[in-house]
Amino acid sequence: MAFSTLIALAVICIFACGTVRSFEWDTVPDPVVYACAGKTATFPWSFRPKPDDKLMDIQWVFEGSFVSELLASLTRNIFLPNPTFSSRLGHVTPAGLIMRDVTMADEGNYTVEVNVVEEGPYVTHRHSVYLQVGDKLMTRDGTLKAKQDPVALWDDTKGQWVIRLTCGFFTFSGQPPIHVDWTTPEGDTTQSKDYSNGHFQLTLPPPVEGGNYTCSIPEQFLPDVCVSDDHHGNTAVAASVLVDETKVRLTLLEVGQRVIEEENRVIKEENNVIKEENSVIKEENNVIKEENSVIKKENSVIKEENGVIKEENIVIKKELNDTQTQMASLTHYVDAQNEHLTQYVDSKDENMTQYVDAQSDEVMTNVRRLEYKMTESVEMLESDLSLLSSSFNETSKKSRVQFYALGLPKSCSSAEEALTFRKAITNQGEHLNASTGIFTVPYNGTYAFFVTIGSWNSKGPKSAGAFLVVDKTHIGLGFTGYPQGYHWGMTSFNAVVRLTTNQKVWLKAASRETECFGPDVVSFTGFLLTFDP
């Protein structure tokens, strides 16, 4: 018996012009309904509206390869089939249909449309399935074939390499409603429901027994594959395949040997990667040691400046004390002069009063002028002290500009795309924005930058390249080529450059179409070496 090719098409469409919360499908057919020619196909649609919903009508529509027509409708509980189908159609369940004595021309898409009034709006609910009709054994050429896969397969569940036998080629689009029986060379029978790409499968773990393996369709499933009556009469429901025990064992040994060799190769590559990573770590440790040495020297300079400031404070305090002493002496002198003048005036007649007053005014003017100069001197000394203290604080603040960012949020970047970072491990002064990857220069001075990048070929051979950019000027480039297999490519580069306040420094992908990095090994380090006053 010849069988038509069944193309599985599952269209499940629920369409509503308003809300669908008040309407529920109780029963719907499978996405694909199978039927044999001359048999009955059932579409068991069933729904449940709310008590307040009003059912207006139900319509069933057929769409074939060259035709689209109304099958039937239900209005006021009266079932009205299309005259063309009236002898073969029946109404079951609230929205279900049965079609008797189906033919190959009946194959196509079937849709039910339920029209209800839900709290005012008129709503249509639709559901569609595809009917496939078979008139012969449901395989591609009407026969059953058993085969052995040419290569061994890895079975994750069993944790070993196995040989796989297949039985088909069936035309079911999804999981078939049947299983097949496999008979071993010793006569044992086992069921197989493992179905993929039109074939039932049987895996043979080692040690594999050689001989004939037979795949057969159990008698109770013959109706499901359209060979159940005398009209079709196909007897091709079993197939055998010969398994050569010696070749199978040799195949398993060879694949095991290849796996061991591949694992050894991967281990060697991983060891090389570890060595390269250790080398990078050592270089970074050396950089950190150099940074610590620079910081220690800067701290020593700060301590010396602090000592100088303390000595200057002592001198200023001494000068202030001397000034206060001079003020006290001057006040005492003025008081003595006033007393002397008073006594002198008292001893003279009134003609001398005007002269004495004039002398007294001159003395007081000189005293006020001296007091103003002394006050101005004290204010200048206090201003100098404040400037020295501010300079010390600014020097301490500038010496702490440093950052270290690690890890990209993604592997691949487009050409000249800015590289951002998952986190900043060190960010003294908060001048690096990890989410944009941009470092904003806070002070005029000389800065050092260190960059490490790596490439990894988990998605095929890729390269990684990056520019170090100041504003729009490239000042450094790192590139690592196209690693093969499970292999890292690593490189580092650095730059020392004099910058001014508010300049921007960042990394961006090189100018090819796509740059792919090993995101966990990419780092960006920078710090202030010396600053300009």
KOLGU-847568 format. One record per residue (C-alpha): chain; residue in three letters; x negated, y negated, z; residue number from 1. Coordinates in steps of 0.25 Angstrom, whole numbers, plus 5000, padded with zeros to 4 digits. Layout:
REM KOLGU-847568
ch  aa  px  py  pz  i
A  Ala  X  Y  Z  NUM
...
REM end
This chain:
REM KOLGU-847568
ch  aa  px  py  pz  i
A  Met  5000  5000  5000  1
A  Ala  4995  4986  4996  2
A  Phe  4996  4975  5007  3
A  Ser  4996  4960  5005  4
A  Thr  4986  4951  5011  5
A  Leu  4992  4945  5023  6
A  Ile  4988  4930  5026  7
A  Ala  4991  4927  5040  8
A  Leu  4996  4913  5042  9
A  Ala  5001  4909  5056  10
A  Val  5008  4896  5057  11
A  Ile  5014  4893  5070  12
A  Cys  5020  4879  5070  13
A  Ile  5029  4873  5080  14
A  Phe  5034  4859  5075  15
A  Ala  5042  4850  5083  16
A  Cys  5048  4836  5080  17
A  Gly  5049  4833  5095  18
A  Thr  5045  4839  5108  19
A  Val  5044  4854  5108  20
A  Arg  5044  4856  5123  21
A  Ser  5059  4860  5123  22
A  Phe  5058  4871  5113  23
A  Glu  5050  4884  5114  24
A  Trp  5048  4896  5105  25
A  Asp  5051  4909  5113  26
A  Thr  5046  4919  5102  27
A  Val  5038  4916  5089  28
A  Pro  5032  4926  5079  29
A  Asp  5017  4929  5078  30
A  Pro  5011  4919  5068  31
A  Val  5011  4930  5058  32
A  Val  5022  4940  5056  33
A  Tyr  5019  4953  5049  34
A  Ala  5029  4961  5041  35
A  Cys  5028  4972  5031  36
A  Ala  5036  4972  5018  37
A  Gly  5050  4978  5020  38
A  Lys  5050  4976  5035  39
A  Thr  5056  4965  5044  40
A  Ala  5048  4953  5049  41
A  Thr  5053  4946  5062  42
A  Phe  5051  4932  5066  43
A  Pro  5055  4931  5081  44
A  Trp  5056  4916  5083  45
A  Ser  5063  4912  5096  46
A  Phe  5064  4899  5103  47
A  Arg  5070  4893  5116  48
A  Pro  5075  4878  5116  49
A  Lys  5080  4870  5128  50
A  Pro  5094  4871  5132  51
A  Asp  5096  4856  5127  52
A  Asp  5090  4859  5114  53
A  Lys  5100  4861  5102  54
A  Leu  5096  4871  5091  55
A  Met  5100  4865  5077  56
A  Asp  5095  4876  5068  57
A  Ile  5084  4886  5064  58
A  Gln  5078  4888  5051  59
A  Trp  5068  4898  5045  60
A  Val  5059  4895  5034  61
A  Phe  5050  4904  5025  62
A  Glu  5037  4899  5017  63
A  Gly  5031  4909  5008  64
A  Ser  5020  4908  4997  65
A  Phe  5029  4901  4987  66
A  Val  5043  4898  4994  67
A  Ser  5048  4891  5006  68
A  Glu  5062  4893  5010  69
A  Leu  5072  4893  5022  70
A  Leu  5075  4907  5027  71
A  Ala  5086  4904  5036  72
A  Ser  5092  4895  5046  73
A  Leu  5100  4896  5059  74
A  Thr  5111  4885  5062  75
A  Arg  5121  4886  5073  76
A  Asn  5117  4900  5076  77
A  Ile  5120  4904  5061  78
A  Phe  5108  4911  5054  79
A  Leu  5108  4907  5039  80
A  Pro  5097  4915  5031  81
A  Asn  5093  4911  5017  82
A  Pro  5101  4920  5007  83
A  Thr  5087  4924  5001  84
A  Phe  5083  4931  5015  85
A  Ser  5097  4933  5021  86
A  Ser  5096  4948  5020  87
A  Arg  5083  4949  5026  88
A  Leu  5083  4938  5037  89
A  Gly  5089  4939  5051  90
A  His  5089  4930  5063  91
A  Val  5083  4935  5077  92
A  Thr  5080  4927  5090  93
A  Pro  5083  4912  5090  94
A  Ala  5074  4909  5078  95
A  Gly  5069  4922  5073  96
A  Leu  5070  4929  5060  97
A  Ile  5069  4943  5054  98
A  Met  5066  4946  5040  99
A  Arg  5069  4960  5035  100
A  Asp  5062  4967  5023  101
A  Val  5051  4957  5021  102
A  Thr  5043  4956  5008  103
A  Met  5030  4950  5004  104
A  Ala  5038  4938  4999  105
A  Asp  5042  4935  5014  106
A  Glu  5028  4932  5018  107
A  Gly  5026  4918  5022  108
A  Asn  5028  4908  5033  109
A  Tyr  5041  4908  5042  110
A  Thr  5046  4896  5050  111
A  Val  5057  4894  5060  112
A  Glu  5062  4880  5062  113
A  Val  5071  4878  5075  114
A  Asn  5078  4864  5075  115
A  Val  5083  4859  5089  116
A  Val  5087  4846  5095  117
A  Glu  5079  4844  5107  118
A  Glu  5084  4832  5116  119
A  Gly  5087  4824  5104  120
A  Pro  5076  4826  5094  121
A  Tyr  5078  4836  5082  122
A  Val  5066  4846  5083  123
A  Thr  5061  4857  5074  124
A  His  5053  4869  5080  125
A  Arg  5045  4877  5069  126
A  His  5037  4890  5070  127
A  Ser  5031  4898  5058  128
A  Val  5025  4912  5056  129
A  Tyr  5019  4919  5044  130
A  Leu  5025  4932  5039  131
A  Gln  5015  4942  5032  132
A  Val  5021  4953  5025  133
A  Gly  5013  4966  5021  134
A  Asp  5017  4977  5011  135
A  Lys  5005  4985  5013  136
A  Leu  4994  4989  5023  137
A  Met  4990  4976  5029  138
A  Thr  4975  4976  5025  139
A  Arg  4969  4968  5013  140
A  Asp  4969  4980  5003  141
A  Gly  4979  4989  5009  142
A  Thr  4968  4999  5015  143
A  Leu  4962  5000  5029  144
A  Lys  4946  4999  5029  145
A  Ala  4937  5002  5041  146
A  Lys  4923  4996  5040  147
A  Gln  4910  4995  5049  148
A  Asp  4904  4981  5051  149
A  Pro  4890  4981  5045  150
A  Val  4884  4974  5057  151
A  Ala  4884  4977  5072  152
A  Leu  4892  4967  5080  153
A  Trp  4890  4961  5094  154
A  Asp  4902  4965  5104  155
A  Asp  4902  4954  5115  156
A  Thr  4912  4963  5124  157
A  Lys  4903  4975  5123  158
A  Gly  4890  4967  5123  159
A  Gln  4884  4976  5112  160
A  Trp  4883  4977  5097  161
A  Val  4894  4986  5090  162
A  Ile  4898  4991  5077  163
A  Arg  4912  4986  5072  164
A  Leu  4922  4994  5063  165
A  Thr  4933  4986  5056  166
A  Cys  4947  4991  5050  167
A  Gly  4955  4982  5040  168
A  Phe  4956  4973  5033  169
A  Phe  4970  4970  5039  170
A  Thr  4977  4957  5034  171
A  Phe  4983  4953  5048  172
A  Ser  4979  4939  5051  173
A  Gly  4980  4940  5066  174
A  Gln  4979  4952  5076  175
A  Pro  4987  4963  5069  176
A  Pro  4998  4970  5076  177
A  Ile  4991  4984  5075  178
A  His  4978  4990  5079  179
A  Val  4970  5001  5072  180
A  Asp  4964  5014  5077  181
A  Trp  4949  5018  5076  182
A  Thr  4945  5033  5076  183
A  Thr  4931  5036  5079  184
A  Pro  4922  5047  5073  185
A  Glu  4925  5055  5086  186
A  Gly  4940  5054  5084  187
A  Asp  4943  5043  5095  188
A  Thr  4953  5032  5092  189
A  Thr  4953  5018  5097  190
A  Gln  4962  5006  5094  191
A  Ser  4957  4993  5088  192
A  Lys  4964  4980  5090  193
A  Asp  4952  4971  5087  194
A  Tyr  4956  4964  5074  195
A  Ser  4948  4953  5067  196
A  Asn  4947  4948  5052  197
A  Gly  4957  4959  5047  198
A  His  4950  4971  5054  199
A  Phe  4952  4979  5066  200
A  Gln  4938  4981  5073  201
A  Leu  4931  4993  5081  202
A  Thr  4918  4990  5088  203
A  Leu  4909  5002  5090  204
A  Pro  4899  5000  5101  205
A  Pro  4886  5008  5102  206
A  Pro  4883  5020  5101  207
A  Val  4892  5020  5088  208
A  Glu  4897  5034  5084  209
A  Gly  4896  5036  5069  210
A  Gly  4907  5042  5060  211
A  Asn  4920  5038  5054  212
A  Tyr  4929  5027  5061  213
A  Thr  4943  5027  5057  214
A  Cys  4953  5015  5058  215
A  Ser  4968  5017  5057  216
A  Ile  4981  5010  5059  217
A  Pro  4990  5017  5069  218
A  Glu  5003  5022  5063  219
A  Gln  5011  5013  5072  220
A  Phe  5005  5001  5066  221
A  Leu  5007  5005  5051  222
A  Pro  5020  4997  5051  223
A  Asp  5012  4984  5055  224
A  Val  5003  4986  5043  225
A  Cys  5014  4989  5033  226
A  Val  5011  5004  5031  227
A  Ser  5022  5010  5039  228
A  Asp  5032  5015  5029  229
A  Asp  5033  5024  5016  230
A  His  5035  5012  5008  231
A  His  5021  5007  5010  232
A  Gly  5014  5021  5013  233
A  Asn  5000  5016  5015  234
A  Thr  4991  5026  5022  235
A  Ala  4978  5018  5022  236
A  Val  4979  5016  5037  237
A  Ala  4965  5021  5041  238
A  Ala  4951  5019  5037  239
A  Ser  4937  5024  5041  240
A  Val  4923  5019  5042  241
A  Leu  4910  5028  5044  242
A  Val  4900  5023  5055  243
A  Asp  4886  5027  5053  244
A  Glu  4881  5029  5067  245
A  Thr  4866  5028  5064  246
A  Lys  4868  5015  5056  247
A  Val  4876  5009  5067  248
A  Arg  4866  5012  5078  249
A  Leu  4855  5007  5069  250
A  Thr  4864  4994  5067  251
A  Leu  4866  4992  5082  252
A  Leu  4851  4994  5084  253
A  Glu  4847  4984  5074  254
A  Val  4856  4973  5078  255
A  Gly  4852  4976  5093  256
A  Gln  4837  4974  5088  257
A  Arg  4841  4961  5081  258
A  Val  4848  4956  5093  259
A  Ile  4836  4959  5102  260
A  Glu  4827  4952  5092  261
A  Glu  4836  4940  5091  262
A  Glu  4837  4939  5106  263
A  Asn  4822  4939  5107  264
A  Arg  4821  4928  5097  265
A  Val  4831  4920  5104  266
A  Ile  4823  4922  5118  267
A  Lys  4810  4918  5111  268
A  Glu  4817  4905  5106  269
A  Glu  4823  4902  5119  270
A  Asn  4809  4904  5126  271
A  Asn  4804  4894  5116  272
A  Val  4815  4884  5119  273
A  Ile  4812  4886  5134  274
A  Lys  4797  4883  5131  275
A  Glu  4801  4871  5123  276
A  Glu  4811  4866  5134  277
A  Asn  4800  4868  5145  278
A  Ser  4790  4860  5136  279
A  Val  4801  4849  5135  280
A  Ile  4803  4849  5150  281
A  Lys  4788  4848  5153  282
A  Glu  4788  4836  5144  283
A  Glu  4800  4830  5151  284
A  Asn  4793  4833  5164  285
A  Asn  4781  4826  5160  286
A  Val  4789  4814  5155  287
A  Ile  4796  4813  5169  288
A  Lys  4783  4814  5176  289
A  Glu  4778  4802  5167  290
A  Glu  4790  4795  5170  291
A  Asn  4789  4797  5185  292
A  Ser  4774  4792  5184  293
A  Val  4779  4779  5178  294
A  Ile  4790  4778  5188  295
A  Lys  4780  4780  5199  296
A  Lys  4771  4769  5193  297
A  Glu  4783  4760  5192  298
A  Asn  4786  4762  5207  299
A  Ser  4772  4759  5211  300
A  Val  4773  4746  5203  301
A  Ile  4786  4743  5210  302
A  Lys  4780  4746  5224  303
A  Glu  4768  4737  5221  304
A  Glu  4778  4726  5216  305
A  Asn  4786  4728  5228  306
A  Gly  4774  4726  5237  307
A  Val  4770  4713  5230  308
A  Ile  4785  4708  5232  309
A  Lys  4784  4711  5247  310
A  Glu  4771  4704  5248  311
A  Glu  4777  4692  5240  312
A  Asn  4789  4692  5250  313
A  Ile  4779  4692  5262  314
A  Val  4772  4679  5256  315
A  Ile  4785  4673  5253  316
A  Lys  4790  4675  5267  317
A  Lys  4777  4669  5273  318
A  Glu  4779  4657  5264  319
A  Leu  4793  4656  5269  320
A  Asn  4788  4656  5283  321
A  Asp  4777  4646  5280  322
A  Thr  4788  4637  5274  323
A  Gln  4797  4638  5286  324
A  Thr  4785  4635  5295  325
A  Gln  4782  4623  5287  326
A  Met  4797  4618  5288  327
A  Ala  4797  4620  5303  328
A  Ser  4784  4612  5304  329
A  Leu  4789  4601  5295  330
A  Thr  4802  4600  5303  331
A  His  4794  4599  5315  332
A  Tyr  4786  4588  5309  333
A  Val  4798  4580  5304  334
A  Asp  4804  4581  5318  335
A  Ala  4792  4576  5324  336
A  Gln  4791  4564  5314  337
A  Asn  4805  4561  5317  338
A  Glu  4803  4560  5332  339
A  His  4791  4552  5330  340
A  Leu  4798  4542  5321  341
A  Thr  4809  4541  5331  342
A  Gln  4800  4538  5342  343
A  Tyr  4793  4528  5334  344
A  Val  4806  4521  5330  345
A  Asp  4810  4520  5344  346
A  Ser  4797  4513  5348  347
A  Lys  4799  4503  5337  348
A  Asp  4809  4492  5334  349
A  Glu  4820  4493  5325  350
A  Asn  4812  4487  5313  351
A  Met  4805  4500  5312  352
A  Thr  4818  4509  5311  353
A  Gln  4819  4507  5296  354
A  Tyr  4805  4511  5294  355
A  Val  4806  4524  5302  356
A  Asp  4819  4528  5295  357
A  Ala  4812  4527  5282  358
A  Gln  4801  4535  5287  359
A  Ser  4810  4545  5292  360
A  Asp  4818  4546  5279  361
A  Glu  4805  4549  5272  362
A  Val  4801  4560  5281  363
A  Met  4815  4566  5280  364
A  Thr  4814  4566  5265  365
A  Asn  4801  4572  5265  366
A  Val  4806  4583  5274  367
A  Arg  4818  4586  5265  368
A  Arg  4809  4586  5253  369
A  Leu  4800  4596  5260  370
A  Glu  4812  4605  5265  371
A  Tyr  4817  4605  5250  372
A  Lys  4804  4610  5245  373
A  Met  4803  4620  5256  374
A  Thr  4817  4626  5252  375
A  Glu  4814  4626  5238  376
A  Ser  4801  4634  5240  377
A  Val  4809  4644  5249  378
A  Glu  4819  4646  5238  379
A  Met  4808  4648  5227  380
A  Leu  4802  4659  5236  381
A  Glu  4815  4666  5238  382
A  Ser  4818  4665  5223  383
A  Asp  4804  4671  5220  384
A  Leu  4807  4682  5231  385
A  Ser  4820  4685  5224  386
A  Leu  4814  4686  5210  387
A  Leu  4803  4696  5215  388
A  Ser  4814  4705  5222  389
A  Ser  4822  4705  5209  390
A  Ser  4810  4708  5200  391
A  Phe  4807  4720  5210  392
A  Asn  4821  4725  5208  393
A  Glu  4821  4723  5193  394
A  Thr  4808  4731  5192  395
A  Ser  4813  4742  5200  396
A  Lys  4826  4743  5192  397
A  Lys  4819  4743  5179  398
A  Ser  4809  4754  5183  399
A  Arg  4821  4764  5184  400
A  Val  4826  4764  5170  401
A  Gln  4825  4779  5165  402
A  Phe  4835  4789  5159  403
A  Tyr  4835  4804  5155  404
A  Ala  4847  4809  5147  405
A  Leu  4849  4824  5144  406
A  Gly  4859  4832  5135  407
A  Leu  4867  4828  5123  408
A  Pro  4882  4830  5123  409
A  Lys  4882  4837  5110  410
A  Ser  4872  4844  5101  411
A  Cys  4874  4838  5087  412
A  Ser  4874  4823  5083  413
A  Ser  4876  4816  5070  414
A  Ala  4865  4808  5064  415
A  Glu  4861  4796  5072  416
A  Glu  4871  4799  5083  417
A  Ala  4867  4794  5097  418
A  Leu  4863  4805  5106  419
A  Thr  4871  4804  5120  420
A  Phe  4868  4812  5132  421
A  Arg  4876  4820  5142  422
A  Lys  4870  4814  5154  423
A  Ala  4858  4805  5159  424
A  Ile  4850  4813  5170  425
A  Thr  4842  4800  5173  426
A  Asn  4848  4786  5170  427
A  Gln  4841  4776  5179  428
A  Gly  4848  4762  5177  429
A  Glu  4859  4769  5169  430
A  His  4853  4763  5155  431
A  Leu  4856  4776  5147  432
A  Asn  4870  4779  5143  433
A  Ala  4871  4794  5141  434
A  Ser  4884  4794  5134  435
A  Thr  4879  4785  5123  436
A  Gly  4864  4789  5124  437
A  Ile  4859  4774  5124  438
A  Phe  4849  4769  5134  439
A  Thr  4850  4754  5135  440
A  Val  4837  4747  5139  441
A  Pro  4838  4739  5152  442
A  Tyr  4825  4732  5152  443
A  Asn  4814  4727  5143  444
A  Gly  4802  4737  5144  445
A  Thr  4796  4750  5139  446
A  Tyr  4804  4763  5139  447
A  Ala  4801  4777  5137  448
A  Phe  4810  4787  5130  449
A  Phe  4809  4803  5129  450
A  Val  4819  4811  5121  451
A  Thr  4820  4827  5120  452
A  Ile  4829  4833  5109  453
A  Gly  4831  4848  5105  454
A  Ser  4839  4855  5094  455
A  Trp  4846  4869  5095  456
A  Asn  4851  4877  5083  457
A  Ser  4864  4883  5090  458
A  Lys  4872  4878  5078  459
A  Gly  4862  4880  5067  460
A  Pro  4848  4874  5064  461
A  Lys  4849  4859  5068  462
A  Ser  4839  4848  5071  463
A  Ala  4839  4838  5082  464
A  Gly  4833  4824  5080  465
A  Ala  4835  4811  5088  466
A  Phe  4830  4796  5087  467
A  Leu  4827  4788  5099  468
A  Val  4833  4774  5096  469
A  Val  4831  4760  5101  470
A  Asp  4843  4752  5096  471
A  Lys  4842  4755  5081  472
A  Thr  4827  4759  5081  473
A  His  4822  4773  5081  474
A  Ile  4810  4775  5091  475
A  Gly  4809  4790  5091  476
A  Leu  4814  4803  5084  477
A  Gly  4814  4817  5089  478
A  Phe  4818  4829  5080  479
A  Thr  4818  4844  5082  480
A  Gly  4820  4853  5069  481
A  Tyr  4829  4864  5066  482
A  Pro  4828  4876  5076  483
A  Gln  4831  4890  5071  484
A  Gly  4838  4900  5079  485
A  Tyr  4841  4898  5094  486
A  His  4830  4888  5095  487
A  Trp  4827  4874  5101  488
A  Gly  4820  4862  5094  489
A  Met  4815  4852  5104  490
A  Thr  4808  4838  5103  491
A  Ser  4805  4826  5112  492
A  Phe  4801  4812  5108  493
A  Asn  4799  4799  5116  494
A  Ala  4797  4784  5114  495
A  Val  4791  4772  5123  496
A  Val  4797  4759  5118  497
A  Arg  4798  4744  5123  498
A  Leu  4813  4740  5124  499
A  Thr  4821  4728  5128  500
A  Thr  4834  4727  5136  501
A  Asn  4847  4732  5130  502
A  Gln  4840  4740  5119  503
A  Lys  4847  4754  5116  504
A  Val  4839  4767  5116  505
A  Trp  4846  4780  5112  506
A  Leu  4844  4793  5104  507
A  Lys  4852  4797  5091  508
A  Ala  4852  4809  5082  509
A  Ala  4843  4809  5070  510
A  Ser  4847  4805  5056  511
A  Arg  4852  4818  5051  512
A  Glu  4866  4823  5049  513
A  Thr  4867  4831  5063  514
A  Glu  4857  4832  5074  515
A  Cys  4859  4844  5084  516
A  Phe  4852  4844  5097  517
A  Gly  4851  4853  5109  518
A  Pro  4859  4844  5118  519
A  Asp  4854  4850  5131  520
A  Val  4839  4846  5128  521
A  Val  4841  4832  5123  522
A  Ser  4836  4821  5133  523
A  Phe  4833  4806  5132  524
A  Thr  4824  4800  5143  525
A  Gly  4820  4785  5144  526
A  Phe  4814  4776  5155  527
A  Leu  4807  4762  5157  528
A  Leu  4792  4762  5157  529
A  Thr  4789  4747  5159  530
A  Phe  4799  4735  5159  531
A  Asp  4796  4721  5154  532
A  Pro  4799  4710  5164  533
REM end
